[in-house]
Amino acid sequence: MIRQVGPGGDFLSQDHTVRYFRKELYFPKLFKRTTIDEWIKAGSKMIHEVAHERVLEILAKAKPVELLPGADAELERALRNAENWAAQNHSS
């Protein structure tokens, strides 16, 4: 399509654009496409504040996940290995 339309061409009038633009649009979940005035009216939150609020929402809904059989033993084994390695490599 780029070759067909060429530099400076009109992509908006192409059937290809009409067919695919909604599928290809990306709407981020944290970054909002708003004007400065809209952002100010919404509370002027910095992105790290928005992200923190989203984390809190996710954690509020989170539930424990059941481990696969044997996973707890494997985690214990990995912890013992790490403790042994640390004791051998960091003793003064």
Buried (B, 14 or more C-beta within 10 A) or exposed (E): EEEEBEEEEEEEEBEEBEEEEEEEEEEEEEEEEEEEEEEEEEEEEEEEEBBEEEEEEEEEEEEEEEEEEEEEEEEEEEEEEEEEEEEEEEEE
